[in-house]
Amino acid sequence: MNKPGLLFICVVFLLSTSLFGRTHHPPDAKYSVVEGVSIPVPPFEHPRLFLRARDLDDLKKRLSHPVLKPVWEDLQKEAAKNTQNRVTVDALRYLIDPDPELGRRTLAAALDTIRKSSWIDPHLRDQSRPIGRMMVTGAAVYDWCYELLTGDQKDAFIEQLIRLAKMLECGYPPTSRGSVTGHSSEWMIMRDMISAGIAIYDEYPEMYHLAAARFFGGHLPVRNWWYPGHAFHQGSAYAETRFSSDLYPLWIFDRLGAGNVYHPAQQFVPYQWIYMKRPDGQLLRSGDGQSKPPKLRSLLCASYYGDGYVLADYLENPGIYGMNKLYEFLWRDPDLQALPKTDLPLSRYMGFPYGWMVARSGWDQQSVICEMKVNIYNFINHQHHDAGAFQIYYNGPLAIDSGLYQGTGGSYISAHNVNYYKRTIAHNSLLIYDPEEKFLTGGFRNIKKVNDGGQRLPHLWRAAANLDQLLNADFKTGEVSGHWFGPDSKLPEYTYLKGDITASYSAKVRQVERSFVFMNLNERAVPAVLAVFDRIVSSSASFKKYWLLHSMEEPEIKGNRVTVTLSRPGWSGKLVNTNLLPGPGDIETSKVGGQGREFWVFGENFPNQVLPGRNPDDYETGEWRVELSPIKRRATSLFLNVMEVMKAGTASPYSVEKIESADLVGVKIAGRAVLFNKGGIRADRPLFFSIKGHGLYKLLVTDLAEGTWQVWKNGRLFIPALEVTADAGILYFQGEAGSYELRR
């Protein structure tokens, strides 16, 4: 087997490196050590913030480029809105066509604007964002009109920039808050203070030394640790702020002469959102907030790395807000061509420290999209406690993340957020209910915390301050036990992910494992199937276990089947879940939801509604879930559920049949068979199973030890050698009905 997607990654990397020489200058920065951290030294020239003198010819050409000319025109419109915008644009005009009168007027107006800037309470949440943006304004004008500055003006600018820096949440010196998540992981250090420090470096190097040392010593190491996972942990809504923030140092230090300071895997983070994008333009829900289509984050990343796929994703819903157009004008690669995402593999794995998989049936309007999560680490803040969760979209949201971030019941600091929205109970995951369990936190002290039966709150729900703390505290919540898709890496018939998520829970469990197999059937009636197998071992047989399925509309329960049918305007999808384990007579199926029970947590509802004036149709909060529980209490419980997706009004033509032997259990459906190890181990000894029926079947056997295996059928050697890799732990082959033996 070839590693899925490896060829594609190599092609894109070669493309990006070939473009690098055309769009970036060779690194020429010198370095110094500050507080034990090596940082690049700003060159003794101006301009040096966002661009240098060697970039001015390119800057002038941008005025007339057909892609960037409209951006320049939009910047003129922004300049008319307020003085802060105007002085930034005027300083840029001065760079393009030096006019001493314009430059002096701009310096005076900028200094006056900064002096008059004030905030009623600079310590209020989110106030650091406009304060920091004012610092960028002062820094740009100072640097771009530097040759016209008087000594008194330099002193005045520096005084004001220090005043503003002291208002930021990170403080000045910037020692407060963490470098991993939170507001100090956004613009205030990585753009605002670094920009101001670069501008005033010749006269006042302290600010740059402090900010750059914090970035290179704190922010950069943890980002370069997580970038190889090709994903972002704070959700797709907050990515527009936080991943975009990461891209400012990328460009700032490159233009300063340091080259790319990040791990080059940063290029592939936006692929997460390419794969999560639904046919309606929205993204699958992820983390706090409504998922936003990528804007500046994708454009800046695409332009730096020369990535046409990321650019294509941006162009599906283009538009940069307000004065952020400044960065588009300065840094966008206007000659970069979009590449069709139909060239990409249909499945994508996001590895350590995430363990996430997204599988699609296609790229058109009738595509099924399925997200599956392990969560190797949980970074807290805007990431949810959703290890083992899945989502399914087909002609509407079928299996959803439920709840609402900002509503009538509050947002981040609210009972709904603390007790429902962020917690496991709001996701398609597993609960193990220990009635004595307490969920303790270091924050949210004025909010009662209830027991949702779900996953623990790492580090008392306090985010890590830096990489060392992230690695040495209890943020690790899972392991990927197997992952693969194939046999064709571009058009896979199956996508497999297995995770050990025991560490996501407290001592109430001894083992929790979840396996996913997404089957792309590539046919009209039932385009895709998701099989989910769970093995749970609780520390007490008395703890009740729950398998959860959340939906937008009220589900229908008949026997061992749960049906979710979408009927709202614009939606026409349907999901049918067949429960195969626990067996008949040992399964309790309950429906929870409806008015007053939308966000129900074991006896208490935590209401939250869409704010007045906003369209409720834009917020898929959900209000229904199905809970499956074994009737007989035991320490070890197995769940096997099989979800077929189809259009409303369609009846599945397939039977869903359980396959079981001494060691294996699985499902036969639509000419496919999938088998899991009931013991949760990778088998290294012979395994037996039988397939009944007629015709040819595609067989996927999971949980196998690495090595060469033989397939015997009806007592005869059928396939003499098949290789099982360490990453996958699976065999995939075709065979007719019969009795099979696997030998290693």
VOVEX-10054 format. One line per 4 residues: for each residue x, y, z of C-alpha. Coordinates in steps of 0.001 Angstrom, whole numbers, always signed. Each point is the difference from the previous one (the first is absolute). Layout:
% VOVEX-10054
X/Y/Z ~ ...
//
This chain:
% VOVEX-10054
+0/+0/+0 ~ +1129/+3504/-699 ~ -480/+2491/+2794 ~ -3224/+1891/-847
+537/+3527/-1167 ~ +3806/-159/+182 ~ +451/+540/-3736 ~ -2387/+2958/+108
+1856/+1578/+2928 ~ +3319/-360/-1785 ~ -1394/+1599/-3167 ~ -1381/+2976/+1907
+3246/+372/+1952 ~ +2045/+24/-3189 ~ -2400/+2555/-1440 ~ +346/+2202/+3073
+3779/-197/+29 ~ +213/+840/-3690 ~ -2147/+3057/+585 ~ +1964/+973/+3099
+2948/+1260/-2017 ~ -2291/+2208/-2047 ~ -1901/+1603/+2858 ~ +2468/+164/+2918
+3446/+1482/+484 ~ +2815/-2215/+1286 ~ +401/+359/+3792 ~ +2584/+2601/+977
-850/+728/+3634 ~ +2566/+59/+2771 ~ -890/-1417/+3403 ~ +578/+928/+3604
-804/-1760/+3261 ~ -2483/+1684/+2338 ~ -1072/-1649/+3254 ~ +1529/-3234/-1253
-2002/+97/-3244 ~ +1490/+523/-3449 ~ -1913/+2663/-1925 ~ +584/+1704/-3373
+1288/+3563/+171 ~ -1959/+2609/-1985 ~ +2206/+1384/-2797 ~ +1297/+3526/+332
-2301/+1429/-2662 ~ -3537/+1227/-529 ~ -2517/-1176/-1037 ~ +391/-3392/+1669
-3500/-660/+1368 ~ -2084/-2236/-2323 ~ +2407/+810/-2861 ~ +3445/+1430/-696
+1532/+2368/-2535 ~ +666/-2921/-2335 ~ -3767/-605/-130 ~ -960/+3518/-1090
+163/-669/-3736 ~ -2378/-2923/+479 ~ -2226/+2209/+2165 ~ -382/+2554/-2803
-860/-2701/-2532 ~ -2788/-1192/+2277 ~ -1915/+3235/-590 ~ -810/-984/-3553
-174/-3779/+277 ~ -3547/-1083/-973 ~ -328/-2168/+3125 ~ +1283/+2635/+2446
-1238/+3229/-1577 ~ -3501/-534/+1507 ~ +1612/-672/+3379 ~ +1836/+3328/-195
-3265/+1710/-878 ~ -1688/-1640/+2984 ~ +2778/+1271/+2243 ~ -766/+3549/-1131
-3616/-567/+1060 ~ +1152/-1289/+3357 ~ +2179/+3104/+383 ~ -3087/+2176/-273
-1641/-1684/+2996 ~ +2249/+1278/+2792 ~ +3324/+1641/+728 ~ +1667/-3222/+1147
-637/-1652/-3351 ~ +910/+3151/-1919 ~ +3445/+467/+1548 ~ +910/-3637/-702
-986/+311/-3644 ~ +1679/+3406/-301 ~ +3225/-1463/+1378 ~ -224/-2701/-2642
-590/+2662/-2641 ~ +3129/+1742/+1246 ~ +2011/-3189/-482 ~ -1260/-324/-3558
+550/+3635/-936 ~ +1973/+1943/+2637 ~ -1571/+3398/+570 ~ +1554/+1748/+3027
-3106/+2071/+633 ~ -2196/-3103/+7 ~ +2459/-1818/+2250 ~ +216/+2790/+2585
-3773/+399/+15 ~ -425/-3730/+472 ~ +2485/-140/+2886 ~ -1745/+2845/+1813
-3466/-1452/-529 ~ +1091/-3476/+1115 ~ +1638/+1285/+3160 ~ -3062/+2083/+827
-2300/-2984/-575 ~ +2050/-2273/+2245 ~ +214/+2615/+2754 ~ -3777/+442/-22
-733/-3732/-81 ~ -1521/-1222/+3217 ~ -2027/-2900/+1324 ~ -2430/+259/+2904
+1427/-3187/+1493 ~ +2936/-1407/-1947 ~ -153/-3167/+2108 ~ -3428/-1010/-1292
-38/-3231/-1995 ~ +989/+486/-3652 ~ +1095/+3641/+467 ~ +3566/-1009/-778
-987/-537/-3620 ~ -779/+3645/-890 ~ +2796/+1218/+2263 ~ +2487/-2183/-1800
-1308/+1050/-3391 ~ +698/+3624/+978 ~ +3568/-1048/+771 ~ +301/-1394/-3538
-1215/+3322/-1389 ~ +2640/+1897/+1939 ~ +2695/-2508/-941 ~ -793/+131/-3734
-20/+3802/-146 ~ +3186/+232/+2084 ~ +1862/-2486/-2191 ~ -1295/+1015/-3420
+470/+3758/+562 ~ +3130/-458/+2121 ~ +2281/+2386/-1912 ~ -2346/+2920/+813
-239/-606/+3757 ~ +1356/+2651/+2363 ~ +1675/-952/+3266 ~ -2997/+1204/+1997
-2383/-2028/-2163 ~ +2064/-3141/+514 ~ -160/+463/+3756 ~ -3735/+653/-137
-742/-3066/-2144 ~ +2061/-2230/+2269 ~ -1726/+1371/+3090 ~ -3434/-681/-1490
+881/-3475/-1244 ~ +1226/-950/+3472 ~ -3207/+1448/+1485 ~ -2088/-2192/-2295
+2175/-3064/+599 ~ -607/+281/+3743 ~ -3764/-237/-646 ~ +256/-3355/-1760
-1087/-3155/+1843 ~ +3500/-1423/-334 ~ +1373/+3044/+1834 ~ +3213/+1854/-623
+2435/-1699/+346 ~ -2190/-2664/-1686 ~ +194/-2694/+2657 ~ -3693/-553/+753
-2271/-2631/-1546 ~ +1010/-3036/-1988 ~ +1655/-541/-3356 ~ -2112/-3023/-1004
-3591/+1262/+110 ~ -1844/+3081/+1238 ~ +165/+3608/-1104 ~ +3752/+259/+453
+351/-2724/-2635 ~ -1610/+2354/-2489 ~ +1075/+3348/-1434 ~ +1171/+1912/+3045
+3491/-1540/+81 ~ +303/-1685/-3394 ~ -1016/+3073/-1989 ~ -598/+3096/+2104
+2920/+130/+2399 ~ +2470/-1557/-2434 ~ -1019/+2537/-2667 ~ +436/+2932/+2386
+3284/-1429/+1213 ~ +1378/-306/-3540 ~ -996/+3570/-838 ~ +1656/+1615/+3022
+2900/-2453/+330 ~ +2777/+2497/-798 ~ -1124/+2424/+2714 ~ -1583/-2421/+2491
+972/-3674/-502 ~ -1594/-1218/+3227 ~ -3500/-521/-1404 ~ +1230/-2125/-2887
+2314/-1982/+2266 ~ -2835/-779/+2412 ~ -2584/-873/-2655 ~ +2334/-1964/-2281
+1447/-1958/+2919 ~ -3527/-901/+1122 ~ -926/-1080/-3533 ~ +3136/-2023/-785
+201/-1410/+3528 ~ -3678/-742/+595 ~ -2337/+318/-2973 ~ +2201/-1506/-2694
+1106/-3284/+1659 ~ -3538/-1176/+715 ~ -1237/+916/-3480 ~ +2840/-1822/-1671
-915/-2973/+2212 ~ -3628/-105/-1129 ~ +302/+1044/-3659 ~ +1080/-3473/-1230
-3523/-1099/+950 ~ -1339/+2175/-2852 ~ -2900/+1354/+2090 ~ -951/+2655/+2523
-1417/-773/+3431 ~ -2072/+3088/+842 ~ -2833/-646/-2439 ~ -772/+1430/-3393
-1645/+3195/+1291 ~ +2900/+1084/+2191 ~ +2479/-987/-2696 ~ -773/+3229/-1845
+1518/+1832/+2947 ~ +2549/-2461/+1319 ~ +1419/-1748/-3036 ~ -31/+3347/-1807
+2011/+1369/+2907 ~ +2626/-2672/-591 ~ +392/+1223/-3571 ~ +1068/+3528/+946
+3390/-1120/+1371 ~ +359/-2218/-3072 ~ -101/+3068/-2248 ~ +1516/+2540/+2410
+3166/-2009/+635 ~ +302/-1144/-3597 ~ -89/+3620/-1185 ~ +2387/+887/+2820
+2488/-2425/-1519 ~ -390/-3089/+2219 ~ -1762/-2225/-2551 ~ -2669/-2427/+1180
+291/-353/+3775 ~ -2718/-2659/+142 ~ -56/-3725/-683 ~ -914/-268/-3705
-2950/-2256/+898 ~ -1815/+3233/+864 ~ -925/+91/-3698 ~ -2408/-2914/+398
-2070/+1233/+2958 ~ -2674/+1560/-2288 ~ -641/-3404/-1594 ~ -1993/-840/+3123
-2571/+2612/-1028 ~ +68/-1032/-3654 ~ -1114/-3472/+1037 ~ -2534/+1244/+2557
-1737/+2348/-2432 ~ -3558/-1010/-753 ~ -1765/+428/-3340 ~ -1951/+2941/+1494
+3268/+1880/+656 ~ -40/-481/+3767 ~ +2474/-2181/+1871 ~ -680/-2927/+2261
-205/+1352/+3528 ~ +3257/-11/+1917 ~ +729/+1555/+3381 ~ -1663/+3187/+1235
-2012/+2257/-2268 ~ -1617/-217/-3386 ~ +2397/-1448/-2537 ~ +1207/+2722/-2334
+1218/-458/-3564 ~ +3744/+726/-157 ~ +943/+3566/-854 ~ +3310/+1693/+783
+1422/-3166/+1551 ~ -189/-1921/-3267 ~ +970/+2854/-2308 ~ +3196/+832/+1899
+945/-3665/+338 ~ -686/-724/-3679 ~ +2018/+3011/-1117 ~ +3030/-771/+2144
+218/-3669/-892 ~ -1226/+305/-3581 ~ -2841/-2426/+665 ~ -2686/+69/-2689
-2346/-2368/+1858 ~ -165/+2273/+3037 ~ -503/+2992/-2304 ~ -2861/-1798/-1761
-1690/-574/+3343 ~ +293/+3706/+820 ~ -1375/+1011/-3398 ~ -3176/-1992/+577
-995/+2655/+2523 ~ +2491/+2876/-413 ~ +141/+3273/+1851 ~ +2307/+1586/+2553
-1501/+2269/+2620 ~ +864/+3653/+582 ~ +3596/+979/+513 ~ +1108/-3628/-242
+15/+783/-3715 ~ +3300/+1721/+761 ~ +1629/-3425/+440 ~ -1671/-1325/-3107
+1427/+2925/-1973 ~ +3489/-426/+1466 ~ +318/-3780/+16 ~ -2437/-1694/-2350
+1575/-1840/-2914 ~ -2190/+1376/-2797 ~ +1386/-2395/-2595 ~ -724/-3175/+1953
-2496/-2216/-1815 ~ -2708/-2008/+1712 ~ +103/-3788/-282 ~ -3141/-2170/-13
-664/-1815/+3259 ~ -1417/-2875/-2044 ~ +3669/-948/-461 ~ +292/-690/+3735
-550/-3359/+1720 ~ -3515/-409/+1408 ~ +1287/-777/+3505 ~ +2491/+1834/+2162
+1720/-1052/+3211 ~ +1212/+2620/+2473 ~ +2605/-1650/+2186 ~ +1769/+681/+3282
-972/+1874/+2154 ~ -3572/-239/-1353 ~ -973/-3385/-1402 ~ -2840/+1249/-2193
-1344/-1310/-3281 ~ -2404/+1490/-2527 ~ -1471/-2219/-2694 ~ -2068/+1166/-2952
-1930/-1805/-2709 ~ +821/+2778/-2482 ~ +374/+3744/-516 ~ -3374/+834/-1559
-3344/+1106/+1431 ~ -995/-3604/+759 ~ +3081/-811/+2063 ~ -87/-1776/+3325
+2458/+1454/+2531 ~ +968/-1907/+3137 ~ +2325/+1230/+2736 ~ +1519/-2427/+2543
+2076/+1031/+3022 ~ +2419/-1564/+2457 ~ +1522/+3113/+1665 ~ +3530/-1053/+909
+275/+3282/+1923 ~ -2608/+2373/+1305 ~ +1164/+3631/-32 ~ -2989/+1334/+2013
-1315/+3561/-538 ~ -2102/-241/-3193 ~ +551/-3730/-617 ~ -2798/-2297/+1149
+77/-3246/+1979 ~ -984/-2045/-3027 ~ +2495/-2853/-208 ~ -1592/-2775/-2020
-2617/+2288/-1517 ~ -1247/-127/-3571 ~ -2078/+2250/-2269 ~ -1836/-850/-3220
-1318/+2391/-2642 ~ -2035/-982/-3044 ~ -2595/+2337/-1479 ~ -49/+1603/+3427
+1496/-623/+3452 ~ -856/-3561/+1058 ~ +2266/-790/+2974 ~ +1001/+3258/+1642
+1937/+1790/+2707 ~ -2780/+1629/+2014 ~ -318/+3160/+2075 ~ +705/+3693/-565
+3014/+2138/+846 ~ -1473/+3516/+96 ~ -3681/+337/+802 ~ -2582/+1204/+2471
+1527/-2287/+2624 ~ +3439/+1589/-351 ~ +3202/-1079/-1722 ~ +3379/-1037/+1391
-831/+679/+3642 ~ -3454/-1565/+126 ~ -1667/-3017/+1557 ~ -870/-1296/-3476
+3627/+113/-1134 ~ +1444/-1438/+3191 ~ -2534/-2787/+509 ~ -1148/-915/-3494
+1489/+1548/-3121 ~ +3667/-802/+690 ~ -686/-3274/+1737 ~ -151/-3534/-1366
-3765/-235/+389 ~ -475/+2506/-2851 ~ +1855/-2242/-2480 ~ -373/-3367/-1704
+2270/-1725/+2449 ~ -184/-2207/+3104 ~ -1047/+651/+3595 ~ +868/-2147/+3003
-2048/+1283/+2914 ~ +1548/-243/+3458 ~ -2530/+1741/+2287 ~ +2779/+1001/+2418
+2258/+1649/-2592 ~ +822/+3683/+502 ~ +1089/+2300/-2808 ~ +2338/+2542/+1561
+1397/+3051/-1772 ~ +2487/+2758/+673 ~ -2263/+2549/-1675 ~ -3725/+649/-426
-159/+218/+3785 ~ -3452/+1576/+127 ~ -1585/-2712/-2140 ~ -1179/-3317/+1411
+1577/-2959/-1830 ~ -2216/-3021/-530 ~ +889/-3601/-711 ~ -674/-780/-3663
+1531/-3472/+168 ~ +2552/+1080/-2565 ~ +3676/+678/-352 ~ +2177/+1592/+2644
+1139/+3625/+30 ~ +3802/-113/-423 ~ +2126/+2199/+2259 ~ -3115/+1208/+1824
-1156/+1475/-3331 ~ +2916/+2431/-120 ~ +1909/+257/-3253 ~ +3730/-638/-153
+2244/+3052/+165 ~ +2689/-1472/-2257 ~ +1196/-3186/-1675 ~ +1749/-1318/+3124
-3194/+201/+2023 ~ -2034/-1494/-2823 ~ +2315/-3016/-102 ~ +418/-435/+3735
-3539/+572/+1288 ~ -3033/-2188/-706 ~ -1051/+1342/-3410 ~ +588/-3286/-1832
-3365/-1643/-556 ~ +422/-2779/-2549 ~ +2028/-2094/-2406 ~ -648/-919/-3611
+15/-3794/-202 ~ -409/-211/-3771 ~ -775/+2154/-3011 ~ -157/-519/-3755
-2048/+524/-3110 ~ +79/-1845/-3283 ~ +576/-2070/-1965 ~ +127/+2972/-2389
+1426/+2931/+1963 ~ -1825/+2580/-2118 ~ -3400/-1725/-254 ~ -31/-2240/+3071
-2692/-2618/+510 ~ +559/+36/+3757 ~ +1393/+2408/+2592 ~ +1066/-1472/+3319
+873/+1604/+3329 ~ +365/-1596/+3414 ~ +851/+1717/+3242 ~ +641/-894/+3609
-1700/+2872/+1825 ~ +317/-1419/+3510 ~ +2061/+2981/+1111 ~ -2858/+2328/-945
-1965/-1320/+2968 ~ +628/-142/+3722 ~ +807/-3101/+2062 ~ -3608/-1108/-530
+1260/-1895/-3061 ~ +2738/-2540/-576 ~ -279/+57/-3770 ~ -1990/+1839/-2666
+668/-737/-3678 ~ -1926/+1152/-3043 ~ +448/-1154/-3606 ~ -1484/+1692/-3059
-342/-1378/-3514 ~ -1481/+2310/-2632 ~ -1060/-1886/-3128 ~ -345/+1985/-3210
-2518/-2112/-1916 ~ +73/+2342/-2991 ~ -3636/-582/-863 ~ -3173/+2042/-41
-2337/-1707/+2481 ~ +2437/-228/+2925 ~ +3167/+1930/-856 ~ +1818/-764/+3247
-65/-2001/+3222 ~ +1747/+645/+3325 ~ +644/-2913/+2353 ~ +1040/+841/+3569
+1249/-2654/+2415 ~ +631/+739/+3683 ~ +1587/-1935/+2801 ~ -495/+1452/+3486
+1363/-1421/+3242 ~ -1182/+1962/+3028 ~ +1617/-197/+3414 ~ -3380/-936/+1461
-2650/-2174/-1611 ~ -2639/+2313/+1482 ~ +935/+3013/-2148 ~ -2541/+492/-2767
+1360/+446/-3517 ~ -1549/+2110/-2760 ~ +541/+79/-3778 ~ -1152/+3381/-1360
-1431/+1170/-3326 ~ -978/+3686/-302 ~ -2350/+1306/-2674 ~ -1678/+3173/-1204
-3452/-1569/-238 ~ -1871/-2494/+2135 ~ +1211/-3553/-618 ~ -2270/-2976/-504
+701/-3221/+1922 ~ -1190/-3397/-1232 ~ +1553/-3093/+1498 ~ +3767/+162/-409
-205/+2810/-2577 ~ +134/+3766/+480 ~ -957/+2203/-2952 ~ +770/+3695/-332
-1813/+1669/-2908 ~ +608/+3634/-903 ~ -2997/+2010/-1157 ~ +984/+3646/+388
+219/+2106/-3175 ~ +3184/-768/-1912 ~ +653/-3272/+1815 ~ -925/-3453/-1293
+2344/-2452/+1731 ~ -780/-3098/+2003 ~ +2040/-2162/+2381 ~ -945/-3513/+1112
+1977/-1450/+2907 ~ -208/-3732/+626 ~ +1188/-1176/+3396 ~ +1638/-3447/-97
+1612/+5/+3450 ~ -1121/-306/+2770 ~ -2223/-2754/-1314 ~ -3803/-208/+14
-1449/+103/+3500 ~ +3047/+1777/+1382 ~ -405/+3473/-1494 ~ -1902/+2972/+1371
-665/+2711/-2595 ~ -1132/+3395/+1287 ~ -882/+3240/-1735 ~ +948/+3254/+1753
-984/+3475/-1160 ~ -2866/+2266/-924 ~ -1123/+3180/+1694 ~ +1572/+416/+3426
+2342/-2964/-504 ~ +2092/+1182/-2959 ~ +3252/+48/+1972 ~ -863/-2478/+2716
+2689/-1230/+2397 ~ -1304/-2664/+2380 ~ -2871/+1906/+1519 ~ +803/+3597/-945
-357/+1981/-3227 ~ +2542/+2688/-933 ~ -1920/+2197/-2446 ~ +1543/+2225/-2616
-1717/+1550/-3006 ~ +1122/+1924/-3047 ~ +263/+3724/+744 ~ -2829/+2241/-1234
+567/+1397/-3461 ~ +2046/-2981/-1157 ~ -1256/-2677/-2347 ~ -601/-3229/+1958
+499/-1988/-3218 ~ +3688/+964/+94 ~ +421/-1707/+3376 ~ -322/-3756/+72
-386/-338/+3758 ~ -1954/-3244/-39 ~ -2470/-1012/+2652 ~ -193/-3776/-236
+2224/-2915/+828 ~ -332/-3759/+242 ~ +1647/-1856/+2867 ~ +789/-3693/-342
+836/-1869/+3229 ~ +525/-3652/+913 ~ -2781/-1217/+2269 ~ +2258/-2414/+1826
+2646/+1775/+2074 ~ +3462/-1473/-525 ~ +3553/+1305/+40 ~ +650/-780/-3678
-2480/+1150/-2624 ~ +177/-101/-3786 ~ -1912/+2251/-2392 ~ -285/-527/-3741
-2052/+2502/-1982 ~ -347/+323/-3753 ~ -1236/+3253/-1568 ~ -1269/+161/-3563
-457/+3408/-1635 ~ -2516/+631/-2749 ~ -2571/+2511/-1167 ~ -3292/+506/+1798
-2636/-2194/-1584 ~ +2556/-2662/-906 ~ -106/-3490/+1462 ~ +3310/-1803/+295
+171/-3034/-2287 ~ +2487/-1676/+2337 ~ -267/-2243/+3009 ~ +2311/+711/+2917
+1264/-3320/+1355 ~ +2241/-689/+2952 ~ +3029/-2267/-506 ~ +1445/-1593/+3122
+2583/-2612/+912 ~ +1979/-781/+3134 ~ +2333/+2976/-414 ~ -1657/+2232/-2587
-3210/+1883/-455 ~ -1116/+2148/-2878 ~ -2544/+838/-2651 ~ -911/-1157/-3492
-1700/+2565/-2223 ~ -112/+883/-3705 ~ +2540/-2598/-1059 ~ +2405/+1140/+2710
+1049/-1583/+3276 ~ +1864/+1716/+2824 ~ +1330/-1854/+3054 ~ +1402/+1238/+3326
+1810/-1822/+2798 ~ -2312/-380/+2987 ~ +2962/+3/+2391 ~ +1287/+3349/-1249
+3432/-1451/-772 ~ +2038/-406/-3149 ~ -185/-3708/-645 ~ +3207/-1901/-757
-1521/-3489/-128 ~ -2470/-1699/-2360 ~ -3454/+1523/-329 ~ -3146/-1651/-1359
-3243/+1383/-1417 ~ -2662/-906/-2532 ~ -1811/+2014/-2652 ~ -3399/-1355/-950
-1846/+793/-3196 ~ +910/+138/-3654 ~ +2236/+2040/-2246 ~ +3228/+1866/+468
+713/+1996/+3182 ~ +2545/+2671/+844 ~ +1377/-932/+3412 ~ +1699/+2324/+2507
+1480/-1620/+3105 ~ +1380/+2371/+2638 ~ +2126/-392/+3127 ~ +2750/-2151/-1504
+3644/-109/+1040 ~ +2606/+1322/-2391 ~ +1470/-2553/-2378 ~ -824/-2371/-2843
-3328/-1822/+187 ~ -1547/-2825/-2005 ~ -3670/-338/-828 ~ -1461/-3520/-5
-3474/-665/-1338 ~ -1993/-3177/+579 ~ +3172/-1742/+1158 ~ +2141/+967/-2990
+2609/+2683/-485 ~ -1791/+2900/-1679 ~ +2487/+2902/+131 ~ +3570/-1027/+818
+1282/+3337/+1273 ~ -1504/+3348/+998 ~ +1947/+2637/+1886 ~ -1416/+1667/+3105
+1687/+3298/+862 ~ +569/+1388/+3481 ~ -1977/+3169/-748 ~ -3045/-1805/-1377
-253/-3393/+1670 ~ -2507/-1126/-2644 ~ -523/-2390/-2914 ~ -2220/+846/-2963
-737/-2604/-2640 ~ -2807/-1489/-2090 ~ -1535/-3422/+299 ~ -3242/-1909/-372
-2105/-1279/+2877 ~ +1630/-2734/+2031 ~ +2040/-836/+3071 ~ +3190/+2015/+438
+3127/-395/+2071 ~ +2703/+2640/+335 ~ +3499/-1233/+867 ~ +3139/+1975/+829
//
